[in-house]
């Protein structure tokens, strides 16, 4: 089992920045060939892929809507995955979720991820 806890959300003006953190506990991802991902869900919309990172941290993938503005990274020693969000836009407003896939990295499909955090709210004002 893996437990994921997100933090770092909040209210920010358009053009601002936030850094989300996701701390993993239990069977930590250093013990798996595991992929980590960030997803988001806005009110009335389906949960969508934002970014993913491989177990080694050497491979990363981004949704087109955030490419060039968001950066995913991981610190295995701290069992933590980060999402640095710059140049935020009102359309980035959503609940952001951290997820873990024990069998692969890079999936953009929510059903491929076994473990999920509780989510953290990000609100971008115009």
N, C-alpha and C positions, 0 to 999 in steps of 0.2 A: 504494500500500500504506500501511496505517496500523498502527502497532504500539502496543499498549496495555499499560501496566504498572500494576497495582493495588498499593496499600500501605495500612497503617493498621489492619489487622485485629488481633485479639488476644483475650484472655480478660477478661471484665468481669462484674461482678455485676449481677443484675437491678436495673433502675432506673438503671443507669449509661449512659454515653454513649461513642461512638466516632465518629471522622471518617475515612472512607475517601477515598483520593485515587486518581485514575486519570490518569496522564500519557500523552499521545498524542505519537507521533513519526512521522516519515515525511511523508506527505501530511496535514498537520495539519487539524483540522476548520475552521480559519478559511478554508480554500480550498474548502470544500464547503457545499452546503445539506445539512447532516448532522445527524442526530439521535443523541444519546447516551443510553445507558440503563444501568441497574444491574439485574442479575438475581441470584438466589440459588438454591442447590441444597443441600438437607439430605440426609443419608444415606438412601438408599432412596426418595427422592422425585424428581420431575421438576424440572427447572430452571424457576423461576417469575419473572415480572416483578415488579420492586420499584418502579422510578421511571424516568422519561424526561424529557429536556429538549431543547428545540429549539435550532437553531443560534444563534439570537439570544439565547437564554437567557430569552426573555420568556414562553415557554409551558412548563408543567410538568405532569406526570401522575404519579399515585401509585396503587399498589395499595391497596385498602381496608384491608388488614391493617396498613399502615404510615402511612396518612394521619394527619397531626397529630403524628406522632412523628419522621418522617424528612424531611429537606430535601435536594433535589438542587440543585446550583448548578454554574456553570462559570466559568472564568477563561480567556478566549481568549488573552490575552497570555502566560499560563503554559502554554497547551495542556493544561489540567487540568480534570477534572470531579470534583466532590466529592459525597459522600453523608454528611451529618451525621445521626447516628442517636442519638436521645434516648429515654429511658424504655424501654430495651431489656428484652426479655422472653426467657425461655429458648427460646421457639418461634422467635425470630429467629436461633438458632444455625444456621449454614450456611456454605458457601463462597460468597462474593460475587464476582460477575464484572461487569466493565465491558465494554460493547459499543458498537460504532459502526455506524450505518446510513447509508450515503452518499446515500440517495435520499429519505428522509422522516424525520419525527420522530414520536415518540409510539406507535410500534408496541409491542404487548405480546407479540409472537410472536417466539420465539427465531430462527426461520428467516429473518426479515426482516433480521437483523443480520449484516453481512458479517465484521466484525472483532471479535475477543474477546481479553481479557486472560487471564492464567493463573489468576486467582482469588486471593482472600485469605480466610483462615479467620477467622470471627467465632464466638466461643463465649460464651454468656451463662449464667452459673451461677445457680441459684436460691437 
